[in-house]
Amino acid sequence: QVHLVESGGGLVQPGGSLRLSCAASGFNFSRYALGWERQAPGKERELVAGITTSGDSTSYSPCVKGRFTISRDNDKRTMYLQMNRRKHEDTAVYFCNAISAYENGDYWGQGIQVTVSS
């Protein structure tokens, strides 16, 4: 059974840091590209960051580039999102995603709330 479980969310002050984790099980993790998306209240879901299967290439939304860092550990079957210099507009539910056309798989976590507030 496939599972993607996010952790590490919560409340952080503006300018602070937080690291999200996404632990995976039930599929061939190293063959999947991974990504983080988020959805703020009243807004559409948006792609935040993505990383290739080997982790050697990453991409970021302009609104987080330079502040967020996506990474993965294929041995631990876990993906991370290090979020620095948080802003109020980063408040959202964050979702992790694993996708592979080769494996014909597209999986999502249940989402985790991150709130930036003083």
C-alpha contacts under 8 A as a table, 3 or more apart, distances in Angstrom:
res1	aa1	res2	aa2	distance
1	Q	25	S	7.55
1	Q	26	G	5.02
1	Q	27	F	7.94
2	V	24	A	7.57
2	V	25	S	5.69
2	V	26	G	4.19
2	V	27	F	6.16
2	V	107	Y	7.76
3	H	23	A	7.81
3	H	24	A	5.58
3	H	25	S	5.18
3	H	26	G	6.26
3	H	109	G	7.18
4	L	22	C	6.23
4	L	23	A	5.62
4	L	24	A	4.62
4	L	25	S	6.74
4	L	96	C	7.24
4	L	97	N	7.86
4	L	107	Y	7.41
4	L	108	W	6.29
4	L	109	G	4.57
4	L	110	Q	7.50
5	V	21	S	7.95
5	V	22	C	5.30
5	V	23	A	5.22
5	V	24	A	6.59
5	V	109	G	5.45
5	V	110	Q	6.84
5	V	111	G	7.96
6	E	20	L	6.87
6	E	21	S	5.49
6	E	22	C	4.34
6	E	23	A	6.53
6	E	95	F	7.35
6	E	96	C	6.96
6	E	109	G	6.44
6	E	110	Q	7.32
6	E	111	G	6.45
6	E	112	I	6.20
7	S	20	L	5.75
7	S	21	S	5.22
7	S	22	C	6.43
7	S	112	I	6.87
8	G	18	L	7.32
8	G	19	R	6.03
8	G	20	L	4.67
8	G	21	S	6.19
9	G	18	L	7.40
9	G	19	R	7.55
9	G	20	L	6.16
9	G	112	I	5.97
9	G	113	Q	5.73
9	G	114	V	5.06
10	G	113	Q	6.18
10	G	114	V	4.92
10	G	115	T	6.06
11	L	114	V	6.10
11	L	115	T	4.78
11	L	116	V	5.90
11	L	117	S	6.95
12	V	16	G	6.04
12	V	17	S	7.07
12	V	18	L	7.19
12	V	86	R	7.77
12	V	114	V	7.75
12	V	115	T	6.27
12	V	116	V	5.00
12	V	117	S	6.29
12	V	118	S	7.70
13	Q	16	G	5.37
13	Q	86	R	7.40
13	Q	116	V	5.41
13	Q	117	S	5.06
13	Q	118	S	4.99
14	P	85	R	6.86
14	P	86	R	5.19
14	P	87	K	5.22
14	P	88	H	6.46
14	P	116	V	5.82
14	P	117	S	6.13
14	P	118	S	6.42
15	G	84	N	6.95
15	G	85	R	3.97
15	G	86	R	4.70
15	G	87	K	6.42
16	G	84	N	6.10
16	G	85	R	5.35
16	G	86	R	5.50
17	S	82	Q	7.44
17	S	83	M	5.46
17	S	84	N	4.37
17	S	85	R	6.18
17	S	86	R	6.37
18	L	82	Q	6.14
18	L	83	M	5.23
18	L	84	N	6.66
19	R	80	Y	6.79
19	R	81	L	5.53
19	R	82	Q	4.38
19	R	83	M	5.86
20	L	80	Y	5.50
20	L	81	L	5.01
20	L	82	Q	6.45
20	L	83	M	7.90
21	S	78	T	6.70
21	S	79	M	5.68
21	S	80	Y	4.50
21	S	81	L	6.52
22	C	78	T	5.43
22	C	79	M	5.02
22	C	80	Y	6.26
22	C	96	C	6.43
22	C	109	G	7.85
23	A	77	R	6.11
23	A	78	T	4.50
23	A	79	M	6.63
24	A	27	F	7.75
24	A	29	F	7.01
24	A	77	R	5.55
24	A	78	T	6.05
25	S	29	F	7.52
25	S	77	R	7.28
28	N	31	R	5.82
28	N	32	Y	7.21
29	F	32	Y	5.56
29	F	74	N	6.82
29	F	77	R	6.11
30	S	33	A	7.97
30	S	53	T	5.71
30	S	54	S	7.13
30	S	74	N	5.61
30	S	77	R	7.60
31	R	53	T	5.65
31	R	100	S	6.84
31	R	103	E	7.52
32	Y	52	T	7.51
32	Y	53	T	5.42
32	Y	98	A	5.69
32	Y	99	I	5.26
32	Y	100	S	4.91
32	Y	103	E	7.88
33	A	50	G	7.45
33	A	51	I	5.96
33	A	52	T	4.71
33	A	53	T	4.78
33	A	98	A	5.76
33	A	99	I	5.42
33	A	100	S	6.28
34	L	50	G	5.72
34	L	51	I	5.37
34	L	52	T	6.55
34	L	53	T	7.29
34	L	79	M	7.63
34	L	96	C	7.35
34	L	97	N	5.58
34	L	98	A	4.55
34	L	99	I	6.37
35	G	47	L	7.59
35	G	48	V	7.47
35	G	49	A	5.53
35	G	50	G	4.09
35	G	51	I	6.17
35	G	96	C	5.79
35	G	97	N	5.13
35	G	98	A	6.57
36	W	47	L	6.32
36	W	48	V	5.48
36	W	49	A	5.36
36	W	50	G	6.46
36	W	81	L	7.75
36	W	94	Y	6.76
36	W	95	F	5.63
36	W	96	C	4.60
36	W	97	N	6.14
37	E	45	R	6.63
37	E	46	E	5.46
37	E	47	L	4.35
37	E	48	V	5.05
37	E	49	A	7.10
37	E	94	Y	5.73
37	E	95	F	5.16
37	E	96	C	6.39
37	E	97	N	7.60
38	R	45	R	5.49
38	R	46	E	5.52
38	R	47	L	6.60
38	R	48	V	6.70
38	R	92	A	5.86
38	R	93	V	5.40
38	R	94	Y	4.25
38	R	95	F	5.86
39	Q	43	K	6.32
39	Q	44	E	5.99
39	Q	45	R	4.30
39	Q	46	E	6.37
39	Q	92	A	5.19
39	Q	93	V	5.29
39	Q	94	Y	6.61
40	A	43	K	5.36
40	A	44	E	7.24
40	A	45	R	7.28
40	A	90	D	7.93
40	A	91	T	6.32
40	A	92	A	4.13
40	A	93	V	6.36
41	P	92	A	6.88
47	L	50	G	7.93
47	L	61	S	6.67
48	V	60	Y	5.81
48	V	61	S	5.12
48	V	64	V	6.99
49	A	58	T	7.22
49	A	59	S	5.48
49	A	60	Y	4.34
49	A	61	S	6.20
49	A	69	T	7.98
49	A	70	I	6.51
50	G	58	T	5.54
50	G	59	S	5.18
50	G	60	Y	6.59
50	G	70	I	7.01
51	I	55	G	5.68
51	I	56	D	7.60
51	I	57	S	5.83
51	I	58	T	4.43
51	I	59	S	6.58
51	I	70	I	6.87
51	I	71	S	7.03
51	I	72	R	7.88
52	T	55	G	5.02
52	T	56	D	6.55
52	T	57	S	5.61
52	T	58	T	6.57
53	T	56	D	7.91
54	S	57	S	7.81
55	G	58	T	7.07
55	G	71	S	6.68
55	G	72	R	6.36
58	T	70	I	7.17
60	Y	64	V	6.56
60	Y	65	K	5.43
61	S	64	V	5.63
61	S	65	K	6.03
62	P	65	K	5.20
64	V	67	R	5.42
64	V	68	F	5.62
65	K	68	F	6.08
66	G	69	T	7.75
67	R	83	M	6.18
67	R	84	N	5.13
67	R	85	R	6.14
67	R	86	R	7.73
68	F	81	L	6.69
68	F	82	Q	5.47
68	F	83	M	4.48
68	F	84	N	5.96
69	T	80	Y	7.99
69	T	81	L	5.63
69	T	82	Q	5.02
69	T	83	M	6.62
70	I	79	M	7.46
70	I	80	Y	5.68
70	I	81	L	4.59
70	I	82	Q	6.41
71	S	79	M	5.81
71	S	80	Y	5.21
71	S	81	L	6.57
72	R	77	R	7.64
72	R	78	T	5.81
72	R	79	M	4.18
72	R	80	Y	5.95
73	D	76	K	5.38
73	D	77	R	5.89
73	D	78	T	5.43
73	D	79	M	6.30
74	N	77	R	4.68
74	N	78	T	6.51
75	D	78	T	7.93
83	M	86	R	6.61
86	R	90	D	6.50
86	R	116	V	6.80
87	K	90	D	5.38
87	K	91	T	7.65
87	K	116	V	6.34
88	H	91	T	5.80
88	H	115	T	7.64
88	H	116	V	5.00
88	H	117	S	6.36
89	E	92	A	7.94
89	E	116	V	7.67
90	D	114	V	7.69
90	D	115	T	7.37
90	D	116	V	6.65
91	T	113	Q	7.78
91	T	114	V	5.51
91	T	115	T	4.51
91	T	116	V	5.39
92	A	113	Q	6.03
92	A	114	V	5.60
92	A	115	T	6.60
93	V	111	G	5.84
93	V	112	I	5.21
93	V	113	Q	4.34
93	V	114	V	6.04
94	Y	111	G	5.25
94	Y	112	I	5.26
94	Y	113	Q	6.29
94	Y	114	V	7.07
95	F	108	W	6.85
95	F	109	G	5.70
95	F	110	Q	6.65
95	F	111	G	4.40
95	F	112	I	6.62
96	C	108	W	5.82
96	C	109	G	5.33
96	C	111	G	7.16
97	N	106	D	7.22
97	N	107	Y	5.62
97	N	108	W	4.62
97	N	109	G	6.54
98	A	105	G	7.61
98	A	106	D	5.73
98	A	107	Y	5.17
98	A	108	W	6.61
99	I	104	N	7.81
99	I	105	G	5.54
99	I	106	D	4.35
99	I	107	Y	6.39
100	S	103	E	5.21
100	S	104	N	5.67
100	S	105	G	5.27
100	S	106	D	6.51
101	A	104	N	4.72
101	A	105	G	6.56
102	Y	105	G	7.94
